[in-house]
Amino acid sequence: MAKLIIVGLLALLAVLLWRNWGKRRQAAYIDSFPYQRFLDQRLAARRPELSEAQRSEVFAGLQDYFQLCRTAGRRMVAMPSQAVDDAWHEFILFTRHYDKFCRRAFGRFLHHTPAAAMNSPTQASDGIRRAWRLACAREEIDPKNPQRLPRLFALDAALAISGGFIYQLDCLAQAQGATGSGFCASHIGCSSGCSGDSGSSSNGDSGSDGGGGCGGSCGGD
């Protein structure tokens, strides 16, 4: 009996080690993938106002987003950046490369789901909150008391993306330069006990309405 228990524990340990190794391998693959080599020309054509250095920032944001999706498993993760969403769209057009990337990075195909096609507004709202929590954890930011924005949430404003999604730490602050909707980042990380709507924007609109802070799309099953 004791031998069976030991064998069972060893088998369980082996499974856990295998899964952990697989997760590390997926994370390393996402970090090492040559996004710029594949997508730079297409993103330059789509966003001619961006310099090469700015496009590099967008690809770094795409890498961040894929890491969030890997961490979330099959749960929906909203896309907080229009610029990164544009790069994701261009990647999907390389259908074979994208499919191969997904299989190695996630063990499955990562679908691109428009916010308007989601089952309910709650699904989009949950997706942006999940993106916020995971992005904050990745950059060691307190999601309920952030002192700065994670890259994915700061990128559109930093690059002055036309039609981009703009997040502010202070929900009462005025929009900072870039055009687009203003969303209250400091409310996204709040629980139901926080004052205000956790998905609300600076102009009073719901962050889950019509995609809101979802950037118009989400990844997941």
Backbone bond lengths (Angstrom), bond angles and torsions (degrees), N, CA, C in turn:
res aa  C-N    CA-C-N  psi(-1)  N-CA   C-N-CA  omega(-1)  CA-C   N-CA-C  phi
1 M - - - 1.468 - - 1.531 110.93 -
2 A 1.335 115.05 -44.18 1.457 119.66 179.90 1.522 110.86 -62.17
3 K 1.346 115.60 -38.35 1.465 119.28 179.26 1.524 111.21 -64.27
4 L 1.335 116.14 -39.43 1.463 119.79 178.90 1.526 111.31 -63.62
5 I 1.334 115.83 -39.29 1.465 120.13 178.83 1.522 110.28 -64.53
6 I 1.342 115.56 -43.59 1.465 119.79 179.88 1.523 110.88 -63.42
7 V 1.343 115.79 -43.67 1.465 120.00 178.63 1.523 110.64 -61.90
8 G 1.336 116.00 -41.70 1.462 120.02 179.02 1.514 112.24 -63.13
9 L 1.344 116.21 -42.40 1.463 120.10 179.23 1.523 111.48 -65.69
10 L 1.329 116.00 -40.06 1.465 119.58 178.20 1.525 111.29 -64.76
11 A 1.341 115.58 -39.24 1.465 119.57 178.37 1.524 110.59 -64.81
12 L 1.340 116.31 -41.60 1.461 120.54 178.44 1.524 110.60 -63.77
13 L 1.333 116.14 -42.33 1.462 120.30 178.47 1.523 110.84 -62.00
14 A 1.330 116.29 -40.92 1.465 120.24 179.58 1.525 111.10 -63.05
15 V 1.337 116.86 -40.79 1.466 121.03 178.80 1.527 110.49 -63.86
16 L 1.338 116.63 -44.41 1.462 120.58 -179.59 1.527 111.25 -63.71
17 L 1.328 116.30 -41.72 1.463 119.95 178.44 1.524 111.08 -64.93
18 W 1.328 116.41 -39.47 1.463 120.90 178.87 1.527 110.98 -63.71
19 R 1.330 116.38 -43.89 1.467 120.11 179.12 1.520 110.88 -64.59
20 N 1.324 116.68 -42.29 1.458 120.34 -179.84 1.522 110.90 -64.15
21 W 1.332 116.16 -40.65 1.466 120.30 177.30 1.521 110.54 -63.86
22 G 1.345 116.48 -40.41 1.457 120.31 178.82 1.519 112.15 -63.16
23 K 1.335 117.05 -40.07 1.464 120.66 178.97 1.522 110.87 -65.82
24 R 1.323 116.60 -41.58 1.472 119.66 178.58 1.525 110.62 -64.77
25 R 1.320 116.33 -38.35 1.462 120.17 179.20 1.527 110.62 -65.45
26 Q 1.334 117.68 -41.55 1.463 121.13 177.67 1.527 111.08 -63.00
27 A 1.341 116.17 -44.46 1.463 120.13 -179.89 1.524 110.98 -61.76
28 A 1.324 116.61 -42.01 1.467 120.38 179.83 1.524 110.90 -65.67
29 Y 1.326 116.93 -36.82 1.462 120.36 179.45 1.526 110.68 -65.42
30 I 1.329 117.19 -43.38 1.466 120.94 178.36 1.525 110.51 -61.70
31 D 1.324 116.87 -41.90 1.467 120.65 -178.45 1.524 112.56 -68.90
32 S 1.324 117.19 -31.11 1.467 120.24 -173.67 1.526 113.64 -95.41
33 F 1.331 117.91 -5.54 1.463 119.69 -176.35 1.534 110.44 -66.41
34 P 1.346 118.58 136.19 1.481 121.89 -176.89 1.531 112.58 -82.34
35 Y 1.320 117.09 71.07 1.465 121.34 -177.44 1.527 111.83 -57.15
36 Q 1.331 116.06 -44.73 1.461 119.23 -174.89 1.528 111.36 -64.83
37 R 1.312 117.14 -39.02 1.464 119.86 -179.78 1.525 111.16 -63.40
38 F 1.319 116.99 -38.00 1.457 120.78 -178.97 1.528 112.59 -78.31
39 L 1.324 116.76 -36.89 1.460 119.61 -162.72 1.522 115.65 -117.57
40 D 1.329 118.18 -6.45 1.466 119.47 -171.09 1.528 112.61 -61.04
41 Q 1.317 117.97 -45.95 1.460 120.17 -178.06 1.527 111.43 -64.36
42 R 1.310 116.70 -39.31 1.468 119.98 -178.78 1.526 111.05 -69.69
43 L 1.333 116.76 -40.54 1.463 118.75 178.27 1.524 110.45 -68.65
44 A 1.340 117.37 -35.50 1.467 120.91 177.98 1.523 110.61 -62.52
45 A 1.331 116.78 -37.69 1.464 120.35 178.15 1.525 110.99 -70.61
46 R 1.311 116.22 -35.32 1.462 120.38 -178.48 1.524 111.87 -78.33
47 R 1.326 116.00 -36.26 1.466 121.78 -179.50 1.530 109.26 -126.56
48 P 1.338 117.94 72.08 1.470 120.44 -175.59 1.523 113.44 -64.93
49 E 1.323 117.57 -15.94 1.463 120.16 -179.61 1.532 112.17 -75.41
50 L 1.329 117.64 -13.01 1.462 120.77 -177.47 1.528 110.98 -89.71
51 S 1.324 116.00 136.78 1.462 121.24 175.31 1.531 109.38 -78.17
52 E 1.318 116.22 171.11 1.464 119.90 178.31 1.525 110.95 -60.70
53 A 1.331 116.48 -41.10 1.465 120.24 178.89 1.529 110.91 -64.25
54 Q 1.322 117.04 -38.78 1.465 120.39 178.83 1.528 111.11 -68.57
55 R 1.323 116.44 -37.56 1.467 118.95 176.57 1.529 110.54 -64.80
56 S 1.320 116.66 -33.72 1.467 120.00 176.04 1.524 110.67 -61.12
57 E 1.334 116.12 -38.32 1.461 119.99 176.99 1.527 111.09 -64.23
58 V 1.324 116.12 -38.42 1.467 120.20 178.32 1.528 110.08 -63.77
59 F 1.326 117.23 -42.74 1.465 119.88 -179.79 1.528 111.28 -67.64
60 A 1.334 116.39 -33.11 1.467 119.30 174.06 1.527 109.96 -64.57
61 G 1.336 116.22 -37.30 1.459 120.12 175.95 1.518 111.97 -66.18
62 L 1.336 117.34 -37.50 1.463 120.70 177.33 1.525 110.18 -64.27
63 Q 1.308 116.32 -40.94 1.469 120.69 175.88 1.524 110.29 -60.52
64 D 1.339 116.89 -44.73 1.467 120.82 176.74 1.526 110.73 -56.93
65 Y 1.328 115.88 -46.46 1.462 119.80 -176.59 1.525 111.25 -62.61
66 F 1.315 116.90 -42.83 1.461 119.61 179.27 1.529 111.17 -64.15
67 Q 1.325 117.02 -34.32 1.464 119.36 176.29 1.532 110.82 -66.74
68 L 1.323 117.10 -37.04 1.464 119.87 176.68 1.527 110.32 -63.36
69 C 1.332 116.29 -42.60 1.466 120.34 179.59 1.522 110.95 -64.66
70 R 1.318 116.83 -38.63 1.466 120.39 177.85 1.526 110.14 -62.86
71 T 1.321 116.55 -44.29 1.461 121.09 -179.79 1.522 111.63 -65.26
72 A 1.332 116.48 -37.14 1.470 121.26 -176.45 1.518 112.95 -75.55
73 G 1.322 117.96 -13.30 1.459 119.88 -177.05 1.517 110.60 68.93
74 R 1.312 116.98 -126.36 1.467 120.79 -178.43 1.520 113.06 -94.75
75 R 1.316 117.34 5.72 1.466 120.08 177.71 1.529 110.11 -78.11
76 M 1.319 115.69 146.46 1.458 121.75 -177.36 1.526 111.31 -67.82
77 V 1.329 116.12 133.84 1.466 122.17 175.93 1.522 107.95 -123.49
78 A 1.319 116.80 121.53 1.462 120.86 -179.52 1.523 110.85 -72.69
79 M 1.321 115.26 154.07 1.465 121.90 175.97 1.528 108.63 -96.30
80 P 1.341 118.87 110.92 1.465 120.83 -175.41 1.522 114.87 -81.76
81 S 1.328 118.98 -9.95 1.462 121.49 -172.78 1.521 111.44 -123.89
82 Q 1.334 116.36 128.45 1.463 120.30 176.44 1.524 111.12 -68.67
83 A 1.336 117.16 -37.48 1.467 120.52 179.87 1.526 110.89 -63.35
84 V 1.323 116.57 -44.17 1.464 120.40 179.25 1.525 110.08 -68.41
85 D 1.320 116.58 -36.11 1.466 120.09 176.77 1.526 110.55 -61.96
86 D 1.327 117.22 -38.24 1.466 120.85 176.63 1.532 110.55 -60.68
87 A 1.338 116.24 -44.46 1.467 120.16 179.17 1.521 110.79 -64.27
88 W 1.322 116.55 -38.64 1.475 120.95 178.09 1.529 110.25 -62.70
89 H 1.331 116.71 -43.62 1.464 120.93 176.85 1.528 110.79 -55.95
90 E 1.325 116.28 -45.32 1.464 119.89 -178.70 1.528 111.12 -65.21
91 F 1.318 117.06 -36.37 1.462 121.19 178.62 1.528 110.44 -63.82
92 I 1.323 116.67 -42.66 1.463 121.06 -177.96 1.528 111.36 -60.93
93 L 1.338 116.99 -29.44 1.464 120.29 -179.89 1.529 112.23 -65.75
94 F 1.330 117.09 -23.68 1.468 120.89 171.10 1.531 106.81 -84.50
95 T 1.314 116.83 73.95 1.459 121.51 -165.00 1.530 113.72 -56.68
96 R 1.316 117.35 -45.98 1.466 119.32 -178.09 1.517 111.50 -68.78
97 H 1.333 116.22 -43.61 1.462 119.56 178.99 1.529 110.63 -63.98
98 Y 1.336 116.10 -40.84 1.466 119.22 -179.20 1.524 110.84 -66.24
99 D 1.321 116.88 -42.23 1.462 120.18 178.86 1.533 110.58 -61.61
100 K 1.327 116.63 -44.86 1.467 120.58 178.89 1.522 110.77 -63.38
101 F 1.335 116.17 -42.00 1.462 120.42 177.92 1.524 110.55 -58.83
102 C 1.327 116.92 -47.76 1.466 121.01 -177.85 1.522 111.67 -60.91
103 R 1.330 116.57 -43.12 1.466 119.84 -178.21 1.522 110.73 -61.54
104 R 1.333 116.37 -38.87 1.462 119.52 -178.70 1.525 112.27 -81.14
105 A 1.326 117.18 -32.82 1.464 120.73 -176.36 1.527 112.99 -83.51
106 F 1.343 116.72 -34.75 1.465 120.64 -173.80 1.526 113.84 -125.20
107 G 1.322 116.57 -12.12 1.456 119.60 -175.31 1.511 113.06 76.36
108 R 1.322 117.01 14.32 1.464 123.15 -177.91 1.520 107.72 -167.55
109 F 1.318 116.56 173.35 1.462 121.38 177.17 1.526 109.12 -85.38
110 L 1.331 116.87 127.71 1.465 121.34 178.11 1.517 108.63 -90.72
111 H 1.321 116.18 110.36 1.459 121.26 -177.91 1.525 111.25 -78.78
112 H 1.310 115.02 147.69 1.464 122.87 174.79 1.522 106.81 -102.44
113 T 1.326 116.62 109.60 1.460 121.42 -174.63 1.521 110.79 -110.49
114 P 1.337 118.87 115.24 1.473 120.16 175.27 1.521 110.20 -59.58
115 A 1.327 116.25 143.34 1.464 120.26 -178.86 1.522 111.41 -57.85
116 A 1.342 116.52 -35.78 1.465 120.12 -178.07 1.521 112.27 -66.46
117 A 1.344 117.15 -19.83 1.460 120.60 -177.32 1.522 112.58 -94.56
118 M 1.323 118.20 2.71 1.460 120.33 -178.58 1.518 110.93 -73.61
119 N 1.327 114.53 159.84 1.457 120.21 -175.20 1.521 112.92 -65.21
120 S 1.340 116.74 -31.75 1.460 120.14 -177.52 1.522 109.43 -158.93
121 P 1.354 117.89 158.51 1.469 120.22 174.81 1.523 112.11 -58.98
122 T 1.346 116.62 -30.39 1.462 120.37 -180.00 1.518 111.23 -62.50
123 Q 1.332 117.04 -35.69 1.457 120.74 -179.89 1.524 110.85 -62.79
124 A 1.332 117.24 -42.46 1.463 120.76 177.71 1.524 110.75 -66.72
125 S 1.339 116.72 -40.79 1.459 120.93 179.24 1.521 111.10 -63.35
126 D 1.333 116.69 -43.83 1.465 120.49 177.15 1.523 110.63 -61.89
127 G 1.332 115.86 -37.05 1.458 120.09 -178.34 1.511 113.01 -64.69
128 I 1.340 117.58 -39.87 1.464 119.73 -179.06 1.523 110.28 -74.22
129 R 1.318 117.64 -34.54 1.465 119.76 176.68 1.528 110.30 -66.14
130 R 1.324 115.87 -40.31 1.471 119.32 178.30 1.530 110.08 -64.83
131 A 1.331 116.65 -42.34 1.467 119.96 177.88 1.522 110.47 -60.12
132 W 1.324 116.38 -41.39 1.468 120.75 -179.83 1.527 110.85 -63.15
133 R 1.336 116.66 -48.78 1.465 119.91 -177.93 1.528 111.47 -62.29
134 L 1.330 116.48 -44.49 1.463 120.16 -177.70 1.526 111.61 -69.51
135 A 1.338 116.87 -39.56 1.467 120.16 178.95 1.524 110.52 -65.87
136 C 1.329 116.69 -39.83 1.465 120.01 177.62 1.525 110.87 -64.87
137 A 1.326 116.78 -42.62 1.464 120.26 179.18 1.522 110.58 -62.45
138 R 1.321 116.61 -39.72 1.466 121.39 -178.86 1.527 111.36 -63.28
139 E 1.341 116.78 -33.74 1.464 120.65 -177.71 1.527 112.55 -107.27
140 E 1.342 115.94 13.29 1.466 122.26 176.57 1.526 111.83 56.47
141 I 1.328 114.77 50.08 1.462 122.96 177.62 1.523 108.17 -112.04
142 D 1.316 117.07 137.84 1.462 120.96 175.42 1.530 107.87 -70.28
143 P 1.333 119.47 114.28 1.470 120.27 -174.72 1.524 113.85 -67.35
144 K 1.330 117.41 -22.54 1.463 120.26 -179.15 1.524 112.75 -95.94
145 N 1.317 116.54 -15.31 1.464 120.39 178.32 1.526 109.04 -142.17
146 P 1.329 117.09 63.23 1.471 120.24 -174.29 1.524 111.89 -73.49
147 Q 1.319 115.27 140.55 1.458 120.92 174.97 1.529 111.38 -99.30
148 R 1.311 116.07 -10.89 1.461 122.29 175.41 1.523 107.93 -155.56
149 L 1.314 116.12 167.99 1.457 121.38 179.58 1.526 110.53 -92.78
150 P 1.330 117.96 141.93 1.471 119.30 169.75 1.528 109.63 -61.59
151 R 1.315 116.27 156.02 1.467 120.60 -174.87 1.523 112.69 -53.37
152 L 1.324 117.75 -44.89 1.462 120.16 -177.27 1.524 112.53 -60.37
153 F 1.320 116.60 -30.98 1.459 121.03 -178.39 1.532 112.32 -89.79
154 A 1.319 117.13 -14.86 1.465 121.11 -178.63 1.522 112.90 -100.13
155 L 1.329 117.17 -16.10 1.459 121.54 -166.43 1.525 113.98 -63.92
156 D 1.329 118.01 -47.09 1.468 119.87 -175.47 1.522 111.63 -62.24
157 A 1.326 116.83 -39.93 1.467 119.75 178.00 1.523 110.64 -68.70
158 A 1.335 116.81 -42.15 1.465 120.76 -178.44 1.526 111.55 -62.69
159 L 1.335 116.79 -33.82 1.462 121.22 -178.39 1.526 112.53 -97.43
160 A 1.336 116.92 3.48 1.470 121.93 -179.63 1.528 110.99 52.17
161 I 1.328 115.85 49.61 1.461 121.43 -177.54 1.525 110.58 -71.56
162 S 1.319 116.28 123.95 1.456 120.91 176.67 1.526 109.33 -65.13
163 G 1.335 116.56 125.76 1.456 120.67 -177.33 1.509 113.17 75.14
164 G 1.331 116.91 13.66 1.458 120.77 -177.28 1.517 112.69 -76.35
165 F 1.314 115.06 173.45 1.459 121.95 179.38 1.521 108.65 -103.97
166 I 1.321 114.78 119.14 1.455 121.85 -171.75 1.523 109.35 -109.14
167 Y 1.324 116.31 124.95 1.463 122.15 -179.95 1.521 109.07 -114.33
168 Q 1.323 115.52 143.78 1.455 121.37 -178.60 1.516 109.85 -127.94
169 L 1.326 116.33 141.27 1.457 120.06 175.91 1.516 110.64 -67.66
170 D 1.328 116.23 -38.43 1.460 122.34 179.36 1.518 108.07 -100.60
171 C 1.324 117.32 113.59 1.458 120.87 -176.18 1.524 112.69 -66.30
172 L 1.318 117.41 -16.41 1.456 120.14 -179.90 1.522 111.77 -95.74
173 A 1.343 115.92 -4.10 1.466 119.06 -179.21 1.515 110.24 -72.04
174 Q 1.304 116.16 154.88 1.452 120.15 177.07 1.518 109.57 -81.35
175 A 1.331 116.53 158.83 1.462 121.15 179.63 1.524 109.68 -57.27
176 Q 1.327 116.11 143.96 1.463 121.03 -172.83 1.526 111.23 -106.78
177 G 1.294 117.14 73.28 1.455 121.02 168.37 1.503 115.96 90.30
178 A 1.348 118.64 -61.43 1.459 120.51 -174.07 1.515 110.33 -73.02
179 T 1.334 115.18 150.66 1.452 119.89 178.44 1.511 109.74 -85.16
180 G 1.321 116.87 153.91 1.457 120.98 -179.81 1.512 109.84 133.44
181 S 1.321 116.57 -176.67 1.449 121.63 -178.44 1.514 110.42 -77.27
182 G 1.345 116.33 148.33 1.453 121.02 176.83 1.512 110.17 -105.87
183 F 1.335 117.67 129.14 1.455 122.16 -178.35 1.516 109.74 -124.40
184 C 1.312 115.72 148.34 1.459 121.93 -175.13 1.519 110.51 -89.24
185 A 1.299 117.34 96.89 1.456 120.97 -179.05 1.518 111.36 -64.34
186 S 1.326 117.16 -33.92 1.458 119.76 -177.33 1.520 112.38 -67.96
187 H 1.338 117.85 -16.09 1.461 120.77 177.77 1.522 112.43 -92.63
188 I 1.317 117.78 -22.51 1.465 119.80 -175.40 1.516 110.79 -61.62
189 G 1.341 116.64 -39.89 1.454 120.09 -176.81 1.505 114.29 -81.82
190 C 1.336 118.51 -0.77 1.457 121.29 -177.39 1.519 111.48 -80.17
191 S 1.310 115.43 149.32 1.459 120.46 171.46 1.518 108.17 -83.45
192 S 1.327 116.83 -177.20 1.462 120.18 -178.43 1.516 112.19 -64.32
193 G 1.330 116.62 -13.61 1.454 119.48 179.75 1.511 113.72 -81.76
194 C 1.328 118.19 -9.37 1.458 121.10 -179.74 1.519 109.64 -77.56
195 S 1.305 115.39 153.07 1.458 118.77 177.53 1.510 109.48 -74.18
196 G 1.310 116.83 142.70 1.458 120.66 178.32 1.511 111.75 87.49
197 D 1.318 115.08 171.09 1.460 122.88 -179.98 1.514 108.77 -86.88
198 S 1.345 117.83 125.38 1.461 121.17 -175.24 1.510 112.65 -65.63
199 G 1.316 118.51 -12.18 1.457 119.50 178.16 1.508 112.52 -113.55
200 S 1.329 117.65 12.58 1.457 119.26 -172.73 1.505 112.02 -78.92
201 S 1.320 115.33 156.43 1.458 120.87 178.01 1.508 109.29 -102.34
202 S 1.331 115.77 172.04 1.454 119.93 -176.67 1.513 112.38 -68.77
203 N 1.343 117.47 -15.82 1.454 118.81 178.27 1.520 111.88 -103.70
204 G 1.363 115.77 12.52 1.453 119.74 174.17 1.504 114.37 92.88
205 D 1.345 118.59 -2.76 1.454 120.35 179.38 1.508 110.38 -81.63
206 S 1.328 116.03 154.25 1.457 120.14 178.01 1.508 110.31 -74.06
207 G 1.346 116.69 135.45 1.459 120.83 179.20 1.500 112.68 -67.47
208 S 1.327 119.09 -16.18 1.454 120.39 179.64 1.515 111.90 -99.70
209 D 1.286 118.02 2.94 1.457 121.67 -178.22 1.510 109.98 -83.50
210 G 1.327 116.49 119.65 1.451 120.62 177.25 1.506 113.25 62.52
211 G 1.308 117.64 26.57 1.460 120.86 -179.99 1.495 111.28 102.95
212 G 1.342 117.92 -40.04 1.445 122.33 176.65 1.500 112.64 40.32
213 G 1.343 116.01 -124.85 1.445 120.83 -179.31 1.501 113.24 -69.79
214 C 1.306 118.31 -0.45 1.458 121.11 179.37 1.513 111.66 -77.94
215 G 1.311 119.17 -5.15 1.451 120.25 179.74 1.510 112.36 68.35
216 G 1.333 116.96 12.57 1.451 120.76 177.34 1.506 114.35 90.34
217 S 1.344 118.78 -4.91 1.457 120.23 -178.62 1.509 110.14 -158.26
218 C 1.338 115.13 162.95 1.454 121.34 177.24 1.519 108.92 -143.58
219 G 1.323 115.55 157.64 1.449 120.68 177.22 1.508 110.83 -113.03
220 G 1.323 116.80 140.64 1.452 121.72 179.40 1.507 110.27 147.83
221 D 1.321 115.73 -178.04 1.461 120.58 179.90 1.519 110.53 -100.54
